[in-house]
Amino acid sequence: MIEVENTLVEHMGLADLAVNLPRAVRWQRLVGQLKAQFACDAVVLLQEEDGALRPVAAEGLSREALGRAFEVAQHPRLSTILLSREVVHFEHASTLPDPYDGLVEGMAGHPLPVHDCMGASVHIDGRRWGVLTLDALQPGTFDTAAREALRGCLPWVAAAVRMSLLEQEVQVLR
């Protein structure tokens, strides 16, 4: 866990938080670093908006996925993650449908095989903002240590989102 957190801080954390970056760039760097650190196949940051989750940054999904809105009521995995304050892990044997079926790079148009996924809701200033999801085609990727590591990374995720929102507010004031 410490190794993942320290690497994230070195590569994404403080360096990117200390400079003014476009929101899309900051969030894309975040999901790219998380994908590399967790050695998984897809990482998606989704913002909650009007009962739907909209991807704002993704690594490992087709470009088509970025234009989608995932209605929370129609996606039980995303709903479970959104409503929890803990890291949520779906065992590879989970029967809940996966919102990313047909959207994972290299498997576009095909249902996902047995795989692991986990995610967590993202909160900014005590308010729910959206979710972060991670998918791995290799079952067993997200063991207890990986789930603890994600829990430790959540403050960095929230900080990256909050920084982008604050920068946007400053630009509007200018």
C-alpha positions in Angstrom: 0.0 0.0 0.0 2.7 2.5 1.0 4.6 1.8 -2.3 1.5 2.6 -4.4 0.7 5.8 -2.4 4.3 7.1 -2.5 4.6 6.4 -6.2 1.3 8.2 -6.9 2.5 11.2 -4.8 5.8 11.3 -6.7 4.3 11.0 -10.2 0.9 12.7 -9.9 0.3 14.0 -6.4 2.2 17.1 -5.3 3.9 17.9 -8.7 0.6 18.2 -10.5 -1.2 19.9 -7.7 1.4 22.6 -7.5 0.9 23.8 -11.1 -2.1 25.2 -13.0 -3.3 22.6 -15.5 -6.4 22.3 -17.6 -9.0 20.2 -15.8 -9.0 17.5 -18.5 -5.2 17.2 -18.4 -5.1 16.9 -14.6 -7.8 14.3 -14.5 -6.4 12.3 -17.4 -2.9 12.2 -15.7 -4.6 11.0 -12.5 -6.4 8.1 -14.1 -3.4 7.2 -16.2 -1.2 7.0 -13.1 -3.8 5.0 -11.2 -4.0 2.5 -14.1 -0.3 2.1 -14.1 0.0 1.8 -10.3 -2.8 -0.8 -9.9 -1.7 -2.7 -13.0 -5.3 -2.8 -14.2 -7.0 -2.6 -17.6 -9.3 0.5 -17.1 -9.7 3.4 -14.7 -12.5 5.8 -15.1 -13.3 9.0 -13.2 -17.1 9.8 -13.4 -18.9 13.0 -12.3 -22.4 12.7 -10.9 -24.9 14.9 -12.8 -28.7 14.7 -12.8 -29.0 11.1 -11.8 -26.2 10.0 -14.2 -22.5 9.4 -14.0 -20.5 11.0 -16.9 -16.9 10.0 -17.5 -14.6 13.0 -17.3 -11.3 11.0 -17.7 -10.7 7.4 -18.7 -7.8 5.1 -19.4 -8.5 1.7 -21.0 -11.9 2.4 -22.3 -12.9 3.2 -25.9 -13.2 6.9 -26.8 -17.0 6.3 -27.2 -17.3 5.8 -23.5 -16.3 9.4 -22.7 -19.5 10.6 -24.5 -21.8 8.4 -22.5 -24.0 9.1 -19.5 -24.5 6.1 -17.2 -27.9 6.4 -15.6 -27.2 5.4 -12.0 -30.6 3.6 -11.7 -29.7 1.4 -14.6 -26.3 0.3 -13.4 -26.3 -1.5 -10.0 -22.5 -1.6 -9.8 -22.1 2.1 -10.2 -25.1 2.7 -7.9 -23.5 0.6 -5.2 -20.2 2.4 -5.5 -21.8 5.8 -5.5 -23.9 5.1 -2.4 -20.9 3.7 -0.4 -18.4 5.7 1.6 -16.0 2.7 1.4 -14.0 1.1 -1.4 -16.4 -1.4 -3.1 -15.0 -4.6 -4.6 -17.0 -6.8 -7.0 -15.7 -10.4 -7.0 -15.1 -11.9 -10.4 -18.2 -14.1 -9.8 -20.5 -11.1 -9.4 -23.7 -11.5 -11.4 -24.3 -7.7 -11.5 -24.0 -6.4 -15.1 -20.9 -4.4 -15.9 -21.5 -0.9 -17.2 -18.3 -1.1 -19.3 -19.3 -4.2 -21.3 -18.3 -3.6 -24.9 -16.3 -0.5 -24.0 -12.9 -1.8 -22.8 -10.1 -1.1 -25.2 -9.2 -4.2 -27.2 -12.6 -5.8 -26.4 -14.8 -3.1 -27.9 -18.2 -4.5 -28.8 -17.7 -7.7 -26.7 -18.9 -8.5 -23.2 -16.2 -8.5 -20.6 -14.9 -11.9 -19.5 -14.7 -12.8 -15.9 -12.8 -10.0 -14.2 -12.2 -7.9 -11.0 -13.5 -4.4 -10.4 -13.5 -2.0 -7.6 -14.4 1.6 -7.0 -15.1 4.3 -4.6 -17.2 7.4 -4.4 -15.4 10.7 -4.5 -16.4 13.4 -2.1 -15.4 17.1 -2.2 -15.9 19.3 0.8 -18.1 16.6 2.4 -20.4 16.4 -0.7 -20.6 13.5 -3.1 -19.0 14.5 -6.5 -18.8 11.2 -8.4 -17.0 7.9 -8.5 -13.7 6.3 -9.5 -13.8 2.8 -11.0 -11.0 0.3 -11.7 -11.3 -2.8 -13.8 -8.9 -5.7 -14.3 -9.4 -8.5 -16.7 -7.3 -10.8 -14.5 -9.4 -12.1 -11.6 -7.8 -11.6 -8.2 -6.0 -8.4 -9.2 -7.9 -6.4 -6.5 -7.0 -8.2 -3.3 -7.2 -6.8 0.2 -3.9 -4.9 -0.3 -5.1 -3.3 -3.5 -8.3 -2.2 -1.9 -6.4 -0.7 1.0 -4.1 1.1 -1.4 -7.1 2.6 -3.2 -8.5 3.8 0.1 -5.2 5.5 0.7 -5.2 7.1 -2.7 -8.7 8.6 -2.4 -7.5 11.9 -0.7 -5.2 12.5 -3.7 -8.1 11.8 -6.1 -10.3 14.3 -4.2 -7.5 16.8 -4.1 -7.0 16.7 -7.9 -10.7 17.1 -8.4 -11.0 19.9 -5.9 -8.0 21.7 -7.3 -9.5 21.7 -10.8 -12.8 23.0 -9.5 -11.1 25.8 -7.6 -9.1 26.7 -10.7 -12.3 26.9 -12.7 -13.8 29.2 -10.1 -10.8 31.5 -10.2 -11.0 31.7 -14.0 -14.7 32.6 -13.8 -13.8 35.4 -11.3 -11.1 36.8 -13.5 
